Amino acid sequence: MATTLNFDTPKTSTPRPVAVTGTIARNSLAYLTIKLNITNSATAARNRSFYRLLTITNTSVTAQLVSTSYTLSIVPKLLGSDTVGAVESAWSYTP
């Protein structure tokens, strides 16, 4: 009989899905940096940023279209006074 363990009880983070689109040139390595800025008007000490760096390899002789979603975990969990700013993303390539 399998046992299911949940190490995040009570919930201590807020999952935040981020849509990602772009084109990776043929035969290249792409790096995608996703950044979320969280601000809190009531408590400036809660202002913080979250990053995720993804590496995507395209070994094809044609460009690769990317259209997917990644989830970033915001810890500690978002409060009602927290605001998620605009999502920033940046692509860089190595041929």
C-alpha positions as CSV (number, residue, x, y, z in Angstrom):
1,M,0.0,0.0,0.0
2,A,1.5,3.3,-1.1
3,T,1.6,6.3,1.2
4,T,1.3,9.8,0.0
5,L,3.3,12.4,1.9
6,N,2.7,16.2,1.6
7,F,5.6,18.2,3.0
8,D,3.8,21.5,2.4
9,T,1.0,21.3,4.9
10,P,0.0,23.9,5.9
11,K,0.6,25.7,2.6
12,T,3.6,27.9,3.0
13,S,4.0,29.1,-0.6
14,T,2.0,30.5,-3.4
15,P,2.4,28.9,-6.9
16,R,2.5,31.5,-9.7
17,P,2.2,30.2,-13.3
18,V,4.0,32.3,-15.9
19,A,3.3,32.0,-19.6
20,V,6.5,31.8,-21.7
21,T,6.7,32.3,-25.5
22,G,9.7,32.7,-27.8
23,T,11.8,31.3,-30.6
24,I,15.1,29.5,-30.2
25,A,17.4,29.7,-33.2
26,R,18.5,26.4,-34.8
27,N,21.4,24.5,-33.2
28,S,21.6,26.8,-30.2
29,L,21.3,26.8,-26.4
30,A,18.8,29.3,-24.9
31,Y,18.7,30.6,-21.4
32,L,15.4,32.1,-20.2
33,T,15.4,34.2,-17.0
34,I,12.0,34.8,-15.4
35,K,11.6,37.4,-12.7
36,L,8.7,38.2,-10.4
37,N,8.7,41.3,-8.2
38,I,6.5,41.2,-5.1
39,T,5.8,44.5,-3.3
40,N,3.8,45.1,-0.1
41,S,2.4,48.6,0.5
42,A,2.0,47.9,4.3
43,T,5.4,46.3,5.0
44,A,8.3,47.2,2.8
45,A,10.4,44.4,4.4
46,R,8.2,42.0,2.5
47,N,9.3,43.4,-0.9
48,R,11.2,40.6,-2.7
49,S,12.0,39.2,-6.1
50,F,11.9,35.6,-7.4
51,Y,13.9,34.3,-10.3
52,R,14.0,31.1,-12.3
53,L,16.6,30.3,-14.9
54,L,15.7,27.7,-17.6
55,T,18.1,26.2,-20.1
56,I,16.6,24.9,-23.4
57,T,18.6,23.1,-26.1
58,N,17.6,23.2,-29.7
59,T,19.7,20.6,-31.7
60,S,17.4,20.9,-34.7
61,V,18.3,22.5,-38.0
62,T,15.2,24.6,-37.7
63,A,14.1,27.2,-35.2
64,Q,12.1,25.9,-32.2
65,L,9.0,27.7,-31.1
66,V,8.4,27.8,-27.3
67,S,4.9,28.3,-25.9
68,T,4.5,26.9,-22.4
69,S,4.0,27.7,-18.8
70,Y,6.3,27.5,-15.8
71,T,5.4,27.8,-12.1
72,L,7.4,29.8,-9.7
73,S,6.9,29.3,-5.9
74,I,6.5,32.4,-3.9
75,V,7.7,31.9,-0.3
76,P,6.5,33.0,2.1
77,K,2.9,32.7,0.9
78,L,1.4,35.9,-0.6
79,L,-0.7,38.0,1.7
80,G,-3.6,40.2,0.8
81,S,-1.4,43.3,0.9
82,D,1.2,41.7,-1.4
83,T,1.2,42.7,-5.1
84,V,2.8,40.8,-7.9
85,G,4.3,43.2,-10.4
86,A,4.8,42.7,-14.1
87,V,6.6,39.5,-15.0
88,E,10.0,40.2,-16.6
89,S,11.6,37.7,-18.9
90,A,14.8,37.7,-20.9
91,W,16.2,35.3,-23.5
92,S,19.9,34.9,-24.2
93,Y,21.5,32.4,-26.7
94,T,24.7,30.5,-27.3
95,P,25.1,29.2,-30.8
